[in-house]
Amino acid sequence: MTTRFWLRAILSAAVLAPASRADGPATDELKGHTALVYSVAFSPDGKTLLTASFDGTVKFWDFAARKELRSLKVSEQPVYYAAYSPDGATLATCGVDQVIRLWNVADGKQVREIKGHGGIVDCVAWSPDGKLLASAGADKTVRLWNPADGKEVKNLGAHAASAYVVAFSPDGKTLASAGADNLVKLWDVPERKPLRDLKGATMAVTGIAFAPDGNTLFAISQDRFLRQFDMKTGNEVKKLGPTPDDLYGIAFSRDGKLLATSGYAGYVHLWDVAAGKPTMSKKLKTFGAYCICFTPDGAALITGHDNSTVLITKLGGQ
């Protein structure tokens, strides 16, 4: 297992005193998982919140009602990531058991298993048209799969250390991956070949996000900085931070004007993308904010935490 997994497993099992609640946006929480929550995302229609946990389950929540709809037992080992297909009909999951699984969202039945990685599968991502699935793993490789039959389309190549995250550009022509070698790698999806490396981070890159217009990419690192890269040149154009804690979660608002980040000490930040500066910096009541997303209406942030809870942080004084 990777060093990163052992660190997270230790942190998940540790008894941590909750931080005192700081002044800031109102916070609510969802309880139901029994271990660290490592992935959060909304369904394409915005009605269902999806959470994945080290307890081996994925949970579906009626977000408006703050109610658990159902729990899907994925594995006896930690689940790292869960992602809806663009049409919302299929769910892809991955984790410590080295298997990517596809599920029918309507009935919760497994459609197929996809095997090939030689280590933990840290992340999966759907292409915008839903015809490709990308994955990154502890075996250092970045791979493309055909979700229709589960066959490998291409092993694109490898990082020098564990690959942690993958993300498609909005037009689906570029895939970005990042990992423990401090690099973001860009891959030409149609040509199935490497494009360039984006350099600047001095520690592991733990999260990446394309701007909605596809012109820039943001990357977060354990060096506590947020970096903006120009997609045409590959140059770093902005370096934001440092933040108070190691960064793990990153997400854009739907309009692309705001970027949210979260970190291990429980801080969340909102960044004004155009101005290149934070508009909010708050410490939540719980450590280990490993993942983050905006609610579809942009009125709140969702974070998953070490203590198995999912926090809802309302923005704008709501």
N, C-alpha and C positions, 0 to 999 in steps of 0.2 A: 504493500500500500504506500501511497505517496506521503511525504512529510506533511503536506497540507492536510490530508485526511486525518492523520494521527493528531495533528494540532487541533483540528475541529472536534474530533471525537473526545479528546481530553477536555476541551473547553465545554463541550456539551454535557459531560458527566460531572464537571466541577460544580461545587456548591458556591454560587456567587451571590453576594449580598446585593439586592436590587438598589440601583441608584435612587437618590431622593428625586422626587418629581420636580422638574424645573418649571419656572414660569414659561408659558408658551401656549401653542395651540392645544385645544381640547383633544384628549386621547381616549379612545375606546379600545376594547380588545375582544378577540375571538379565542375561545379555548376549546380544545378537542384533541390536539396532537399530544403525544407523550414524550417527544424528543425534539431536538432542534428543528426549526422550520427553515428550509434552505432555498425555497423557490416560491414566488407568488406571482400570479398573473390573472388577468380577467379574460373571460370568453370574448370572442369577437363581437357579440351583441351587447356586452357590457353588463349583463345581468348576474353572471356567476363568477365568483372568485375561486381560483384554484390555488391550493397550497400543497407543497410537497415536503416531506419530513424524513428525518433520520429514523423515525419509527417504522419506516417501510410502507407508509400509506400516502395516498393522495386524497385530499378532501375537497369536495365541492360545496360551496356556501352560497345560499341566497343572500346576496350582499344587502339588498334593501331591508330584508327582515332580520339580518344578522343571525342567520340560522343555518346550521349544517344540513345539507341536503342528503349527502351520502359519503361513504368512505370506501375507497378502492384499495384493497390490499395488493400492493405491487410486488413486494419482495420481503424476504426475511432480513434483508440488509438495508442500510440507508439509501433513500432515494435522494438524488442530488438535484434533479431538474425535471420539470414537466412543462410541456408546451402544446397549446392547441394548434391544430392545423388552421390555415387561413379561413376555411369555411366553417370551422367549429365542430366538425363532425368526428374528428379523430384526435386522439391524445397521444403524444409521444412522451415516454418516461425513460430515465436512465439513472445509473448509480453505481454502487459498490460491486454489484454482482456481475458487472461487465456486459450486461445485456440491455439493448434498447428494445422497449416494448411499445407496440401500437395497440390502442384501445378504441373500441367503438363508444363514443360519448353517450349515445342514446341509451344503451343497455348495460354499459360498463364491462362488456366482454372483451377479452384479449383477442386481437385480430392476428397478430404474429409477433414472433421474436426475431430480432436482428442481432446476429453475433459476428464478431470479427476483431473487436478491440482486445488487446492483451493486458488490460488493466481497467481501473475504474473509469467509467464514462462520466465525465464531469458535466457535459452540456450537450444539448441538441437544439437545432434551430430549423424551422421550415423555411423553404424558399417562398417568396411572395405568391407564386402561382400554385404552391402546394405539391409540385412535382418532384422536388428533391428534399432530402433531409440531410443536414450536416451534423457532424459530431466531433467532439474533442475529448481526448482522454489522457490518462496517466501513462499510456504507452507512447506518449509524445506525438501521436499522429492526429491528423485532421482528415476526415473521410466524408465522402458523399455517398448517399444511399438512395435507391429507388423505393419509396414507401409503398408502391403498388405491389411489389413482389418481395421486398426485403433484401434485394441483392445489392452488393456494393457496386457503385458506379465508378468510383475512383478513390484510391488512397492518394490524396493530394500531396502529401509530404509530411515532414515532421518538424517540430520545434526541437531545440536542444535540451529541453526539459519538459515536464508535464504541461500539456495543453489544457487550459482551464475553461475557456469560453469560445463560442463561435456566434457570428451574427451575419445575416445577409444584408446587403445594401437594399434600399427601397426598390430599386429596379431589378434586383436579383442577379445582376451581372458580376458583382464582386462579393466575395466572402471574406470576412475578417476573422482572425483567430488570435488568441493571446494566451500567455502562460508564464511559467516560472523562469523562463529565460529572459524576462524583462522586455520582450518584444511583442509588437502587434504585427502579424503577417497578413498580407493581402493576397488573395488568390483570384485568378480570372476564372469565373465559373463556366462560361461557354467553352473556353479553351482548355479547362482543367489543368491550369498550370500556375506557378507562383508569379506574382506581380512585383512586389517590393516589401521590404521590412520598414516598419515605422519605429524609430528609435527615440529614446529620451528617458524612459523610466529607468530608475536605478535599482528597483526591486520588482518582484513579481507583479505582472499586470493581471488584475483580478476581475475586471469588467470592461466591456466596450459597448458603445451605442452609436449608431449612425444617426445623424440629424435627419429629420423627415425629408429634407430636400436632397439628401444624399451627397452634398458637397463637402461635408466635414464629418469626422469621426472623433468621438471623445473616448478617452481611456482613463481608467483609474488604476492606482497602484498601491501596493503596500508601503511605498515611500511617502504616501499621504498627499500626493498631488493629483490633480485632474488636468489632463492634457488634451488640447484640441489640435487635430491634424487636418491639413488640407488634402483632400482626396486626389486632386490632380497632380500635386507635386510630391506629396508624402511628407511635407515639412511640418514641423510643430509650429503652430501659429500663436498659441496661448498656453500658459502654464498657470493654473489656478491652485491656490493653497499656500502653505500646507493646512490640512485639516487636523483636528485634535486626535483623530484615531485612524487606524488602518482602514482603508476603504475596501468595501466588498460589494455594495449594491449601487446600480446606476440605472436611471430611467428617464426618458424624455416625456414631457407633457405632449398631448396629442397635437397641439398647435406648434410644437417645437420651440416655443419661446422660453420655456423653463426646463432645467435639468435638475434632477434630484439625486443625491448620493447618500449612502448610509455606511456606517462603520462599526467595528467591534465594540467600541466603548459606548455605543448607543446614541451617537450623534446622527442627526439628519441635517442636510444642507439643501437649500434651494439656490440655484444659480441662474442669474439672468444671462442668457446665452449671448445676446447682442452686446451687452455691457461688459460681459466677462467678469462679473463679480457676484458674490453671494447676496441674496436678498433675505435669507433666513438661516440661522444656525441655532439649532436647539438640541438639547440632550433629553432623550426619552427616559422613561422610568426603568427601562430594562436594557441590559447589556446585549451584545451580539446581534446587531442588526445586519444580517448577512444578505438580505435581499430587499428590494424596494420596487414599488410601482405606483403610478398615479391611479386614482379612481377615474373612470371614463369622463366624468364631468369636471375633473381637475380640482375638485373641492377638498380632496384629502389625499394623504399618502398611506400606503399599506407597507408594513415592514414585518419580516419574519425574524424570530429571535431564538437565542440559546435556550430559554426556559420553556420552549414549546408554544409560546403564545404568538398571536398575530395582532399587531397593534394598528389601529386606525387613527391617524393624526389629522384632524381637521385643520384646514388652512384658511387664511383670510378672516380670522375672527369668528368663524361659523361655529 
